Amino acid sequence: MATFISAICSGHLHVWIMILAIQTIMVHELFTLAYQIRNEKRNLPWFRTQQWWFFLCAVFYVHGRFLIHGAHPSIMTKATGPTQSFVQWCLNHHTFVSYAMYIAGFVLFVVTLKKRFYLEQFVHFAWIHMTLLVVFAQSSFFVSNVFNGLIWFVLPSWLVIWNDVMAYLFGKAFGRTQLIQLSPKKTLEGFIGALFMTLLIAPVSADFLMKFRWMTCPAKSLSYFRDTSWLDCDNDETFQPMDVTLDMPPRWVLSTVPFPWVRDTLDKLGFDVTFTTSPLHLHSLVLALFAALIAPFGGFFASGLKRAFRIKDFGASIPGHGGLTDRFDCQVVMAMFTSIYYHSFVEADFALPAGPYDVSGVWDAVNTRFTNAERLALYDHLGTLLNKSVVV
């Protein structure tokens, strides 16, 4: 918890590093499990090498894309000489380099196929890709949420933690009915109680977090060690108060009444309820619903996987609590939903200007990606346009 809070207080870059470290530990736990189950007595060739090579491919492709869009200017301005040329080439040909790395791993797998162990090796190949798809790919959406604003990382993570704690407390106090066979200790009473409490805490948590500017500002670049101007961002409409009016009873309820005279009577007796809130409060309720209703199934999935291999925990990273995979099984599901929801309903509704599309992002791109001749041509063209506008 101390590491988590320290990273949050340090900014986007440190949270990104923390996420990559968590991903590495989680993948290591699953790779170690595969080694213990599949290879200890079989001595399959290049077993560990293939695991970590494909993980390296995934890290380079996924985090490389975040690097290009979020940290590219700061890295390129620091790199000089041959290092700059190499980094520049890798970033400009990122997709090709990623594909070449994966194909190299694919060829290595094929040429190391061993007679009488074909099935085991293909099972291992599938295990690697399942690990990268289910764990690494989903958890990588954490980084996208961080760059959109730390609040989109902290709030969903907190709601999952709160829901898990409430499910435990309500289950201990009132649990009688088993919820699912995969987790005998999970009860329906705990599930419903956690849902109610998560919906209750969500707007309160959102209201608290949105008071901090460093929580709501998106990361335009990772150069804020020298430049903290990103903290001066203007909060968009997501965090601004607005008046909401609700019809009581709701119109959709009235439309279902079969008798016109009853519908007209209820309409005349109806009234409006007006209150002040912000879009973030409403978004927090959606996140709370997912955290309480869907995210727990990430834990159920992990429980089923552990039962399939007859193990108690994926690892021992946290004494008494198992490995990080045991603690983040619900979080990775929540991370992907938050990112998709943000880009579908939050960013789409308010068209947030962020990343390389603002003035500073374009200027950094010109200074890092353009050659001197291209910069001079651009400046001449801009000068011509400005002269024309002054004449007009």
C-alpha positions in Angstrom: 0.0 0.0 0.0 2.9 2.4 0.8 4.4 1.7 -2.7 1.0 2.2 -4.3 0.3 5.5 -2.6 3.8 6.8 -3.2 3.6 6.1 -6.9 0.2 7.8 -7.1 1.6 10.9 -5.3 4.6 11.0 -7.6 2.7 11.3 -10.9 2.0 9.5 -14.1 5.5 8.2 -14.9 5.9 6.5 -11.6 2.5 4.9 -11.8 3.4 3.6 -15.3 6.6 2.1 -13.9 4.6 0.5 -11.1 2.1 -1.0 -13.5 4.9 -2.5 -15.6 6.5 -4.0 -12.5 3.1 -5.5 -11.4 2.6 -6.9 -14.9 6.1 -8.5 -14.8 5.5 -10.1 -11.4 2.1 -11.4 -12.4 3.4 -12.9 -15.7 6.3 -14.4 -13.7 3.9 -16.1 -11.4 2.0 -17.7 -14.2 5.1 -18.6 -16.1 6.5 -20.2 -13.0 3.3 -22.2 -12.6 3.6 -23.4 -16.1 7.2 -24.4 -15.6 6.3 -26.4 -12.4 3.4 -28.2 -14.1 4.8 -28.7 -17.6 8.6 -28.8 -17.7 10.2 -29.9 -14.4 10.2 -33.5 -15.5 10.3 -33.1 -19.2 13.1 -30.7 -19.8 11.6 -29.1 -22.9 14.1 -27.0 -24.9 14.1 -23.2 -24.6 11.2 -23.3 -22.2 12.0 -20.2 -20.2 13.5 -18.3 -23.1 10.3 -18.6 -25.1 8.3 -17.4 -22.2 10.2 -14.2 -21.6 10.9 -13.5 -25.3 7.1 -13.4 -26.1 6.6 -11.3 -23.0 9.3 -8.9 -24.2 7.5 -8.7 -27.6 4.2 -7.8 -25.8 5.9 -5.2 -23.6 7.6 -3.6 -26.6 4.5 -3.5 -28.7 1.9 -2.4 -26.0 4.1 0.0 -23.9 5.9 1.2 -27.0 2.6 2.6 -28.3 2.1 4.4 -25.0 5.7 5.6 -25.3 5.1 7.0 -28.7 2.0 8.9 -27.8 2.9 9.9 -24.2 6.6 10.1 -23.7 8.1 10.3 -27.2 9.1 14.0 -27.0 10.8 13.9 -23.6 12.8 10.8 -24.6 13.9 12.0 -27.9 15.1 15.4 -26.5 17.3 13.6 -24.0 18.8 11.1 -26.5 21.8 12.1 -28.5 24.1 10.6 -31.1 23.7 7.0 -32.1 21.3 6.3 -29.3 19.0 9.0 -30.6 19.1 7.5 -34.1 18.4 4.0 -32.9 15.5 5.1 -30.6 14.1 7.3 -33.4 14.2 4.4 -35.9 12.6 1.9 -33.4 9.8 4.4 -32.6 9.2 5.3 -36.3 9.0 1.6 -37.2 7.5 0.4 -34.0 4.9 -2.0 -35.6 7.4 -3.6 -37.9 10.0 -4.1 -35.1 7.3 -5.6 -32.9 6.2 -8.0 -35.7 9.9 -8.9 -36.4 10.4 -9.8 -32.7 7.3 -11.9 -32.6 8.2 -13.8 -35.8 11.7 -14.5 -34.4 10.0 -16.1 -31.3 7.6 -18.0 -33.6 10.5 -19.4 -35.6 12.4 -20.3 -32.4 9.4 -22.3 -31.2 9.0 -24.2 -34.5 12.7 -25.2 -34.8 12.8 -26.3 -31.1 9.9 -28.7 -31.4 11.0 -32.0 -29.9 9.8 -35.5 -30.9 7.4 -37.1 -28.5 6.8 -33.7 -26.8 4.9 -31.9 -29.5 1.6 -31.8 -27.5 3.3 -30.5 -24.4 5.1 -27.8 -26.4 2.0 -26.6 -28.1 0.2 -26.5 -24.8 3.0 -24.4 -23.5 2.8 -22.1 -26.5 -1.0 -21.7 -25.9 -0.3 -21.0 -22.1 2.1 -18.2 -23.0 -0.4 -16.5 -25.3 -3.3 -17.0 -22.8 -1.2 -15.4 -20.1 -0.3 -12.4 -22.3 -3.9 -12.0 -23.5 -5.8 -12.4 -20.3 -3.4 -10.9 -17.9 -0.9 -8.6 -19.7 -3.2 -7.2 -22.4 -6.0 -6.3 -20.1 -3.8 -4.9 -17.4 -2.1 -2.7 -20.0 -5.3 -0.6 -20.1 -4.2 0.7 -16.7 -1.6 2.8 -18.5 -4.3 4.3 -20.8 -6.4 5.2 -17.8 -3.4 6.8 -16.1 -2.6 9.0 -19.1 -6.3 10.1 -19.3 -5.9 11.4 -15.7 -4.9 9.6 -12.5 -8.5 9.7 -11.3 -9.5 7.2 -14.0 -6.9 4.8 -12.5 -7.4 5.5 -8.8 -11.3 5.6 -8.7 -11.9 2.2 -10.5 -9.2 0.5 -8.5 -10.6 1.8 -5.3 -14.1 0.7 -6.1 -12.9 -2.9 -6.8 -11.0 -2.9 -3.4 -14.0 -1.5 -1.6 -16.4 -4.0 -3.2 -14.1 -6.9 -2.2 -13.9 -5.7 1.4 -17.7 -5.1 1.6 -18.4 -8.6 0.1 -16.2 -10.1 2.8 -17.8 -8.2 5.7 -21.4 -8.7 4.5 -20.7 -12.4 3.8 -19.3 -12.9 7.2 -22.2 -11.1 8.9 -25.2 -12.3 6.8 -23.9 -14.9 4.4 -26.1 -18.0 4.1 -26.6 -18.7 0.4 -23.6 -19.8 -1.8 -23.1 -17.6 -4.8 -21.0 -19.8 -7.1 -19.4 -23.2 -6.7 -15.9 -22.0 -7.8 -15.7 -19.9 -4.6 -17.6 -21.7 -1.8 -17.0 -18.8 0.6 -18.7 -16.2 -1.7 -22.3 -15.7 -0.7 -25.3 -14.0 -2.4 -25.8 -11.8 0.7 -22.3 -10.6 0.5 -22.6 -10.0 -3.2 -25.8 -7.9 -2.8 -24.5 -6.0 0.2 -21.3 -5.1 -1.6 -23.2 -3.9 -4.6 -25.3 -1.5 -2.4 -22.2 -0.2 -0.5 -20.2 0.2 -3.7 -23.0 2.3 -5.3 -23.1 4.3 -2.1 -19.4 5.1 -1.9 -18.8 5.7 -5.6 -20.1 9.3 -5.9 -18.5 10.2 -2.5 -15.1 8.9 -3.7 -15.5 10.7 -7.0 -16.3 14.0 -5.3 -13.2 13.7 -3.1 -10.8 12.8 -5.8 -11.9 15.5 -8.3 -10.9 18.2 -5.8 -7.3 17.5 -6.6 -6.0 19.0 -9.9 -3.2 16.5 -10.2 -5.8 13.8 -10.2 -7.9 15.2 -13.1 -5.2 16.6 -15.4 -4.3 14.3 -18.3 -0.7 13.5 -19.0 0.3 15.4 -22.1 3.9 14.1 -21.9 6.2 12.6 -19.3 8.5 15.7 -19.2 6.9 17.2 -16.1 10.1 16.7 -14.1 11.2 20.0 -15.7 7.8 21.4 -16.7 4.8 21.2 -14.3 2.5 23.3 -16.5 0.3 20.2 -17.0 -1.0 20.9 -13.5 -2.5 24.1 -14.9 -5.0 22.3 -17.1 -8.6 23.4 -17.3 -11.0 20.9 -16.0 -13.4 19.8 -18.7 -17.1 19.4 -18.4 -16.7 16.0 -16.9 -15.7 17.6 -13.6 -18.0 20.7 -13.8 -21.3 20.9 -11.8 -24.6 20.6 -13.8 -28.3 20.6 -13.0 -30.1 17.3 -13.6 -33.9 17.1 -13.7 -35.7 13.7 -13.3 -39.4 13.1 -14.1 -41.2 11.3 -11.3 -42.5 8.8 -12.3 -40.1 8.4 -15.2 -41.5 8.8 -18.7 -40.5 5.3 -19.7 -42.5 3.9 -16.8 -45.6 5.8 -17.9 -45.3 4.6 -21.4 -45.7 1.0 -20.2 -49.1 1.7 -18.5 -51.7 0.0 -20.7 -54.7 2.3 -19.8 -54.7 5.9 -21.1 -56.7 7.3 -18.3 -54.4 5.8 -15.7 -51.4 7.1 -17.6 -52.9 10.6 -17.8 -53.7 10.6 -14.1 -50.2 9.6 -13.1 -48.8 12.2 -15.5 -50.8 15.0 -13.8 -49.7 13.7 -10.3 -46.1 13.5 -11.4 -43.4 16.0 -10.4 -39.8 16.9 -11.3 -36.8 16.4 -9.1 -33.9 18.7 -9.8 -30.4 18.4 -8.2 -26.9 19.5 -8.9 -24.2 17.0 -9.7 -21.3 16.5 -12.2 -20.9 14.0 -15.0 -18.2 12.3 -13.0 -20.6 11.4 -10.3 -22.8 9.7 -12.8 -19.9 7.9 -14.4 -18.8 6.7 -11.0 -22.1 4.9 -10.6 -21.5 3.1 -13.9 -18.0 2.1 -12.7 -19.5 1.0 -9.4 -22.0 -1.2 -11.1 -19.3 -2.9 -13.1 -17.0 -3.2 -10.1 -19.7 -4.9 -8.1 -21.5 -7.1 -10.8 -18.8 -8.0 -13.4 -15.3 -7.5 -12.0 -15.7 -10.2 -9.3 -16.0 -12.7 -12.2 -12.3 -12.1 -12.8 -11.7 -13.5 -9.4 -14.0 -16.4 -10.1 -12.0 -17.1 -13.3 -8.8 -17.1 -11.3 -10.3 -19.4 -8.7 -11.4 -21.9 -11.5 -7.9 -21.8 -12.9 -6.3 -22.5 -9.5 -8.7 -25.4 -8.9 -8.0 -26.8 -12.3 -4.3 -27.1 -11.3 -5.0 -27.9 -7.6 -3.1 -24.9 -6.2 -4.1 -22.5 -3.4 -2.3 -19.4 -4.7 -0.5 -18.3 -7.9 2.5 -17.1 -5.9 3.9 -15.8 -2.6 4.6 -12.2 -3.4 2.4 -10.9 -0.6 2.9 -13.1 2.6 -0.5 -14.4 3.7 -2.3 -13.2 0.6 -0.7 -15.2 -2.2 0.7 -13.6 -5.3 -0.1 -10.3 -7.1 -2.2 -12.3 -9.6 -4.4 -13.3 -6.7 -4.9 -9.7 -5.7 -5.3 -8.2 -9.2 -7.5 -10.8 -10.9 -10.5 -8.4 -10.6 -8.5 -5.3 -11.3 -7.4 -6.3 -14.8 -11.0 -6.8 -15.9 -11.9 -3.4 -14.4 -9.0 -1.7 -16.1 -10.1 -2.7 -19.6 -13.8 -1.7 -19.0 -12.7 1.7 -17.6 -10.6 2.5 -20.7 -13.3 1.4 -23.2 -16.0 3.2 -21.2 -13.9 6.4 -21.0 -13.2 6.5 -24.8 -16.8 5.6 -25.7 -18.7 7.9 -23.4 -16.5 10.4 -21.6 -14.0 11.4 -24.2 -16.5 11.0 -27.0 -19.1 13.3 -25.3 -16.8 16.1 -24.5 -14.0 15.8 -27.1 -11.2 16.2 -24.7 -8.1 17.9 -26.2 -5.2 15.8 -25.0 -1.9 14.2 -26.1 -0.2 15.0 -29.3 -3.2 16.9 -30.7 -2.6 20.0 -28.5 -0.2 22.8 -29.3 2.6 21.5 -27.1 2.3 18.0 -28.5 2.5 19.3 -32.1 5.5 21.5 -31.3 7.3 18.5 -29.7 6.5 16.4 -32.7 8.0 19.0 -35.0 11.2 19.3 -33.0 11.7 15.6 -32.6 10.4 13.9 -35.8 11.1 16.5 -38.5 14.5 17.0 -40.2 16.1 20.5 -40.3 15.0 20.9 -43.9 11.4 19.9 -43.1 11.3 22.3 -40.2 12.6 25.2 -42.3 9.9 24.4 -45.0 7.2 24.3 -42.3 8.3 27.6 -40.8 8.4 29.2 -44.3 4.9 28.0 -45.0 3.6 29.2 -41.7 5.2 32.6 -42.3 3.5 32.8 -45.7 0.1 32.0 -44.1 0.6 34.6 -41.4 1.6 37.3 -43.9 -1.5 36.5 -46.0 -3.7 36.8 -42.9 -2.1 40.2 -41.9 -2.7 41.6 -45.5 -6.3 40.5 -45.3 
